[in-house]
Amino acid sequence: AKRRYWPPGVPRDYKLSSLILAFEFVGFKVCASEALDVSTEKIALYADGDEYMHAARQLENGKWTSKMGPDEDIEHDSPEDVEGPSFGKVAIIMSRKRPMP
């Protein structure tokens, strides 16, 4: 199996705190709102307790996208739309400045 990139010094486990550290490593910061801000890109991290389960990314049109398996992505109106036993609940929203075109 091909290993995916993981930032140095970040524990390679399933803890939400580790996933937050990994996203901070690439410039994301915890933010208070999932509302669309055209100058930032946002992600929602989902967890069951302290174990992360899923992540969704906000699209430029304000909708969110989630990977539902190796070959299928879906769009949804809010991060909460995919909460449930498979993905857990939205635990945190993070954002970073969108790169200038």
ZIQUIWO-V545805 format. One record per residue. N is the residue number from 1. RES is the residue in three letters. SS is DSSP state (A for helix, B for strand, O for the rest). PHI is phi as a letter, one per 40 degrees, with the letter a starting at -180 (999 if undefined). OMEGA is omega in degrees with one decimal (none if undefined). Layout:
n = {N & N}
res = {RES & RES}
ss = {SS & SS}
phi = {PHI & PHI}
omega = {OMEGA & OMEGA}
//
This chain:
n = {1 & 2 & 3 & 4 & 5 & 6 & 7 & 8 & 9 & 10 & 11 & 12 & 13 & 14 & 15 & 16 & 17 & 18 & 19 & 20 & 21 & 22 & 23 & 24 & 25 & 26 & 27 & 28 & 29 & 30 & 31 & 32 & 33 & 34 & 35 & 36 & 37 & 38 & 39 & 40 & 41 & 42 & 43 & 44 & 45 & 46 & 47 & 48 & 49 & 50 & 51 & 52 & 53 & 54 & 55 & 56 & 57 & 58 & 59 & 60 & 61 & 62 & 63 & 64 & 65 & 66 & 67 & 68 & 69 & 70 & 71 & 72 & 73 & 74 & 75 & 76 & 77 & 78 & 79 & 80 & 81 & 82 & 83 & 84 & 85 & 86 & 87 & 88 & 89 & 90 & 91 & 92 & 93 & 94 & 95 & 96 & 97 & 98 & 99 & 100 & 101}
res = {ALA & LYS & ARG & ARG & TYR & TRP & PRO & PRO & GLY & VAL & PRO & ARG & ASP & TYR & LYS & LEU & SER & SER & LEU & ILE & LEU & ALA & PHE & GLU & PHE & VAL & GLY & PHE & LYS & VAL & CYS & ALA & SER & GLU & ALA & LEU & ASP & VAL & SER & THR & GLU & LYS & ILE & ALA & LEU & TYR & ALA & ASP & GLY & ASP & GLU & TYR & MET & HIS & ALA & ALA & ARG & GLN & LEU & GLU & ASN & GLY & LYS & TRP & THR & SER & LYS & MET & GLY & PRO & ASP & GLU & ASP & ILE & GLU & HIS & ASP & SER & PRO & GLU & ASP & VAL & GLU & GLY & PRO & SER & PHE & GLY & LYS & VAL & ALA & ILE & ILE & MET & SER & ARG & LYS & ARG & PRO & MET & PRO}
ss = {O & O & O & O & O & O & O & O & O & O & O & O & O & O & B & A & A & A & A & A & A & A & A & A & A & O & O & O & B & B & B & O & O & O & O & O & O & O & O & B & B & B & B & B & B & B & B & B & O & O & B & B & B & B & B & B & B & B & O & O & O & O & O & B & B & B & B & O & O & O & O & O & B & B & B & B & O & O & A & A & A & A & O & B & O & O & O & B & B & B & B & B & B & B & B & B & B & O & O & O & O}
phi = {999 & c & c & c & c & b & c & c & g & b & d & c & b & b & c & d & c & c & c & d & d & c & c & c & c & b & h & c & b & c & b & c & b & c & c & c & b & c & c & b & b & b & b & b & b & b & a & b & g & b & b & c & b & a & a & b & b & c & c & c & c & g & c & b & b & b & c & b & i & c & b & b & b & b & b & a & c & a & d & c & c & b & c & i & c & c & b & g & b & c & b & a & b & b & a & a & d & c & c & c & c}
omega = {179.1 & 179.3 & 177.3 & 178.5 & 173.5 & -175.5 & 177.9 & 176.5 & 179.0 & -179.2 & 178.7 & 179.5 & -175.7 & 179.5 & 177.5 & -178.7 & 178.5 & 178.5 & 176.6 & 177.7 & -179.8 & 178.7 & 174.8 & -179.9 & -180.0 & 168.8 & 178.5 & 174.6 & 175.8 & 176.6 & -170.4 & -169.4 & 174.0 & -178.0 & 179.8 & 172.4 & -171.5 & -179.1 & -178.7 & 169.0 & -175.4 & 174.3 & 173.6 & 177.2 & -176.1 & -179.1 & 168.2 & -171.8 & -179.6 & 178.6 & -179.8 & -175.0 & -170.8 & 171.4 & 175.8 & -177.8 & 178.5 & 177.4 & -178.4 & 178.6 & 178.4 & 175.5 & -179.0 & 178.0 & 178.8 & 175.1 & -176.1 & -177.9 & -173.7 & -172.7 & -174.4 & 174.1 & 175.4 & 171.2 & 176.3 & -172.8 & -179.2 & 178.5 & -175.9 & -177.3 & -178.4 & 176.4 & 177.6 & -174.7 & -177.4 & -172.7 & -175.8 & -178.2 & 176.2 & -178.1 & -173.5 & 172.8 & 178.4 & 179.3 & 170.5 & 179.5 & 176.7 & 177.9 & 178.4 & -178.8 & none}
//
